[in-house]
Amino acid sequence: MGKIIRCITSDGLVMATAIDSTDIVAEAEKIHSTSAVVTAALGRLLTAGSMMGNMLKSKDNTITLRLAGGGPAGNLIVVSDWEGDVRGYVSNPVVEIPLNNKGKLDVAGAVGKSGNLYITKDLGMKEPYNGCIPLVSGEIAEDITAYYAVSEQIPTVCALGVLVNPDLTVKAAGGYIIQLLPAAGEDTIEKIEKGMENIPSVTAMLSSGETPLSILKRALSQFDVEVLYEHDVYYKCNCSKERIETALITLGAEELNKMADELPEVEVKCHFCDKAYKFSPKEVRNLAKSQ
């Protein structure tokens, strides 16, 4: 499980969320058998998705982040519920490319820089809210910051990090999102900038034993910080055989009957958790009849 915390400054001008997503990203790596750079990329998007989901208002709300940057990793998709429980997958889980010019995993190289970040919020309305921005860097944190600035007009600081061990396991992962509330002025921005001076990377702080709360207190050192809540978050998939049946039905009766005739068994795997659902020819024909 991960740990997420949401805080507000005592002057009511800044809202902030931070997360230790190490266990979440480790579970994603285990499920998808990702290479190091893809673990870092998907892990950053999972971390951002969990925090953004945690900002939703209602238990029926969900948020979907789709990053299509044109890189060798293909599309990355993350879905989070309102508590921050999150799941995700990537088109190509294994990408091997050189380190970037800083000697670090080249996330932007794996993701690509020429595409878009798509955000879909299902808020229980007739139509979901859809946002889209061109990628700024492909490093993900900068792209999340740009999304909030362009699509929601909320001044935002976003930091994300994933540290991968030589054996491809996840050593540390986490992030924070800091946002100005409507009454904030230039003096608030200056205080945030001062607090952010020389702050270590998220993974460096987590690796040294810091918590989401201590990270936020460090980032917001010029403010008094009040905790709104703190709770556990998980990599969690909501797939079921019934959901898979609904997806199969969309293929149409003709295609389903053809599958039933040609295959001794139909197996469908969930993209998010890799769980396999098996259907006998009889079950497939029954789905065809339900058209």
Order of alpha helices (4+ residues) and beta strands (2+ residues): beta-beta-alpha-alpha-beta-beta-beta-alpha-beta-beta-alpha-beta-beta-alpha-alpha-alpha-beta-alpha-alpha-beta-beta-alpha
